[in-house]
Amino acid sequence: MVLAVAAVTAVLVGAGTYWFQPWKLWQDETVRDALSSASPTPTAMASGQPKRTASPSAPAGPQTIAAGELISHEHKTTSSVKTVRLADGSHMLRLENLDTSNGPDLRVWLTDAPVKEGKVGWHVFDDGEYVNLGKLKGNRGDQNYTLPADVDLSQYTSVSIWCDRFDVSFGAAALAKA
């Protein structure tokens, strides 16, 4: 009986450790993406198509389309957030001076949900439409996330640092037109 209890306890501790990943509370990962004037261009394409180049009518440098400031939800989170049109016409989401807790399975989401302060805002971002821009690169610093070409920015009004493991927002920002 003691062996069975010990085995069950070991399995539960192992599963809990994997699920919560408590060591991430003490790990910081800083990212320093530069705000480039153009999105990455492929050097060669398998189909033989030419490289992507800036169109003559595109602006000369990055242009801010919308901006906001992250507010804290489940974890203390701060950052300036903006959507940017690059010289080649592509778009990206930029986080500047991000400071949040590290956590398991953190994502950057562009959403249509309203940003609400306090606990009422923690769980709203998966209720409507959202675009998962990928894993959060790090919990500190400046980061760029490419927006898919088919995303209609007029349909998305906020950004969330979303913990997909626990379905909760670490922080979110309402985007206001620049």
ABEGO torsion letter per residue (X at the ends): XAAAAAAAAAAAAAAAAAAAGAAAAABBBBBBBBBBABBBBBABBAAGBBBBBBBAABBABBBBABBBBBBBBABBBBEBBBBBBBAAGBBBBBBBGBBBBBBBGBBBBBBABBBBBEAAAAAAAAABBBBBAEBBABABEBBBBBBBAABBAAABABBBBBBAAAGBBABBBBBBBX
